[in-house]
Amino acid sequence: MPYVLGIDTGGTYTDGVLLDFEGRTVVKKAKAFTTRQDLTIGIRECIDNLGMKMGPSSPAGKLILILRGSVPLALVEIVT
């Protein structure tokens, strides 16, 4: 099942949402503090708060990661 992981790094918070791509439904939402000195810290914390693990144990199927906000818009497709 394909999922979409949306991450928005704002001035104070990094927001995350996990969507079921086929069903077009929100599976989970999470928030973490934005870490301006290293945005990846806040992004990882937000992903952790969603209860997800990136890499080989990520959800089956395709995972599309969309980053926006303080991070330049990026689209990364990870096939597991």
Backbone hydrogen bonds, N-H to C=O, Kabsch-Sander energy under -0.5 kcal/mol:
donor,donor_aa,acceptor,acceptor_aa,energy
3,Y,62,K,-2.3
4,V,19,L,-2.3
5,L,64,I,-3.3
6,G,4,V,-0.6
6,G,17,V,-2.8
7,I,66,I,-3.2
8,D,15,D,-2.7
9,T,7,I,-0.5
9,T,68,R,-2.6
10,G,8,D,-1.0
10,G,13,Y,-2.5
14,T,32,A,-3.8
15,D,8,D,-2.6
15,D,13,Y,-0.6
16,G,30,A,-2.7
17,V,6,G,-2.0
18,L,28,K,-2.7
19,L,4,V,-3.1
19,L,17,V,-0.5
20,D,25,T,-3.1
21,F,2,P,-1.7
21,F,19,L,-0.8
22,E,2,P,-0.6
24,R,20,D,-1.7
25,T,20,D,-1.0
27,V,18,L,-3.3
28,K,18,L,-1.4
30,A,16,G,-2.4
32,A,14,T,-1.9
34,T,12,T,-2.6
36,R,34,T,-0.8
38,D,35,T,-1.1
41,I,38,D,-1.7
42,G,38,D,-0.7
43,I,39,L,-2.1
44,R,40,T,-2.6
45,E,41,I,-2.4
46,C,42,G,-2.2
47,I,43,I,-2.3
48,D,44,R,-2.7
49,N,45,E,-2.5
50,L,46,C,-1.1
51,G,48,D,-1.8
52,M,47,I,-1.9
58,S,55,G,-2.3
63,L,78,I,-2.0
64,I,3,Y,-2.1
65,L,63,L,-0.5
65,L,76,V,-2.5
66,I,5,L,-2.8
66,I,64,I,-0.5
67,L,65,L,-0.5
67,L,74,A,-1.6
68,R,7,I,-2.0
70,S,9,T,-2.4
70,S,68,R,-0.5
74,A,67,L,-1.1
76,V,65,L,-1.9
78,I,63,L,-2.5
78,I,76,V,-0.5
79,V,77,E,-0.5
80,T,61,G,-1.2
80,T,78,I,-0.6
